[in-house]
Each structure stands twice: as structure tokens, then as C-alpha cells.
Amino acid sequence: MPGMEGAHHVGLTVPNMDDAVRFFVDVIGCEESIKLGSFKFADDWMNVHLNVNPRAEIKRFQMVRCGHGTNLEIFEYSAPNQGRTPPRNSDVGGHHLAFYVDDMDKAVAYLKSKGVRTLGAPSTFTEGPAAGLTWMYFLAPWGLQLEIVSTPKGMAYEKTARRALWDPRSPAK
């Protein structure tokens, strides 16, 4: 796409704005940013522009910045027949957000100390292109799937890659 410079934000719909922002700020370490009001239209604007029910309302939305990574745009919607169960990774449209950490053991201990539900123990790839990557999934209080990753010595593919994946430790590369 002409002029594409990188990802600007990821949008997330949450059941409660205050709880979600508090989680991303107090637990994950993101920074609060711009707060925006509501969107509600009497015509079909919401359907035409956002592919949602025409009577859907964005009650509030807010941006948070997450370190040297992308911004999160957090929405609190109300809508007729609104689904309240987040998709699993295996569902079409399933997704997760991954945050880089320098020390996996400290990050896991921290999440557990905050009462965050972690899924299993950290796993490390020891073979193949991702060798050197350690990762673990965890859940936000409303069920959003999140992940922490760490590659303190890099990944195996980097030795032969023409260009490595973007890394928040060196965002300009």
C-alpha cells in the first residue's frame, strides 16, 4: 500500500472501559492517552462505516500507548444482539496481543502476583526458525487472550534473514 509506514493501532472492544484501561495501565504498563466520546447515529452510518448493527453505539473509546509497540484503541460498545464471549485463537477472527518482556520468569511472577490467569508454563522453541523464543499466554479479566514473549538471544531465523521481524527493543530497525 503506498505510504504504509507500520501499524498505528489495534482496536479492541471490551465490556467495561474503566476496568480495561486500568488493566492495560496498572498491570501491563501502557500509558493512557486520548479519550474520545461516543458515536451514535440515527441512520445507517454505523453499518456503512464500521460494519456493525446500525443501532450500535460506541459509548466511549480511548487510546493507550504500550511502550515502543503499537497503540491500543479500546472501545466500549452497546449494540443489539452484542456477542459477549471473546473468540478463541482457533475461531475465525480469533486473535491475541503479544508483549515483549526482557525477563520471562520475572514477568510470569509479576502477572501471578497481580492475580492474572496464566495458561500453562512458559514454552521455549529449541528447534527450527523460532528457536530461542520463549512464550506464554494469559488472559485479561474479561477473557481477551494475551501473550508474553522473550528472545534475549534472538531467534534462529535471524542468522539468515534478509530482514528480521520488527522488535520493540530496537524499533527503528
N, C-alpha and C positions, 0 to 999 in steps of 0.2 A: 504494500500500500504506500503510495507516495507520501513522504514526510513522516512515516512511522518512526518514532524515537524509542518506544518502550511502553510497558504497561503503566498506566496512570493510577488506576484503582481497581479494586474488586468490590462489587456490590453484594451485600448480604441483607436478607430480610430476617428480622429477629422478632420474638414475641413481645419483648419489653426493652425499649430503648435504654432506659436508665441502667437496668441490670447488665445489658450487653456492653454499653460503654464502660461501665465500672469494671467488668471482667477484662476487657481489652486494655484498659489503662492500668488497673491495680494488679492484675495477675500477669498479663502478657508484657506490659511495659510500653504500650503505644501511648501516643500523646493526643489529647483532644485537640480538635481543630474546628473548622467552621460548622456552625449549627444552622440548619435550614428549617423552614416552617413546614406547612402542609401543602399538599396538592390534592384538589378535588374538583371535578368538573361535572356539569350537568349534561354535557353532550357525550360523544364517544371518544374524546381526546385520550383518555387513559388506555383504551383499547388500541387506538390507532398508533399511538406513540410508544406505549410500553407493553403491549400485548397482554394486558390484564383485563379483568372484568371492568366494563365502563363505569360501574359504581364503586370501584375500588378507590380507596383514599390512602394517600401517604400521610399518615398522621404527623410524623416527624422524620427527619433524616439528618445525619451528621457524619462528618468525615473524621477519621483518626489516622495519624501517621505512625507507621510501625518501623522505627529505626531507619536503616538505609534501604528498606524494601518498599513495596508499593503501599499506597494508601488504601484504607478500607472505607467504603461508603455504606453506612449502616442505616437501614430503613425499618420503620415500624409501620406496617400497613394494617388496614382493616378492609375486608372485602367479602362479598357474599361467597359462600362455599369455600372459604380460605382453607387450604391444607395446613395442618399444624404439625405434621411429622416431617422432620428433615429427611432427605433421601440418603440412602446408604451409598457408599462408594460403588457398589455393584449395580445400583439403579441408574437408568438413563438419566442424565443430568446430575448424577452424584458428583461430589466434589469434596475437597478438603483444602485447608490452608496449611502451609508448612513454614515454620520459623526456624532460622538457623541459630544454633547455640554453640558457644565455644567449648562448653564442658557438659557433656550429656549427663553424667552422674549428678552433678550439682543441679542441673535443670530438672531432672526427674524428681530429686529430693524436694526441690522447691515446689513443683506442681503438687506433689503429695502433701506437703505441709499446708498448702492452700485448700486442701480438700478436693482437688481436681481429680476426676475419674480418669485413670490411665488405663490403656488397653495393653495388657501383657507387659513384658520387659523390653528394653531396647534390643534391637536386632542389628547385626552388622553383616554387610556383604563382605565375604572373604575371597570371592572369585568373580571373574567377569568384569565388564566395564565399570560397574558401580563399586568394585572392591574398595574398601576404605570408608564407605558411607554407613553411618550408624543412624537409626531412626526409631521413632516410637510414636504411636497415635495416642491421642487423648481427646476428651470431649468437653466442650463448653457446657455450662449448666443447662442449656436448652437443647443439647444434643448435636450441635454443629461439630463435625469431625475436624480435628486439628492434628498437626504433626510437628514434632521437633526433629531436626536433622543436624548432624555434625560430621564434618570431614576434615579434622585437624591436619591430616597429612595428604589431603586431596583424594581424588578417586583415580582408579587405574586408567580410565579412558583419557585422562588429561595428558598423559605422556605422548599420545599420538594425535590428539585432536587438533584440527586446524584452528578452532576457536572453542574455548571452554564455555560451559554454561555460565550465565550471569551469577555472580556471587556477592552477597551483601558485604563481605569483608573487603572487597575491592570494587565498589560499584561503578567506577569509571572505565573499567576494562571491557 
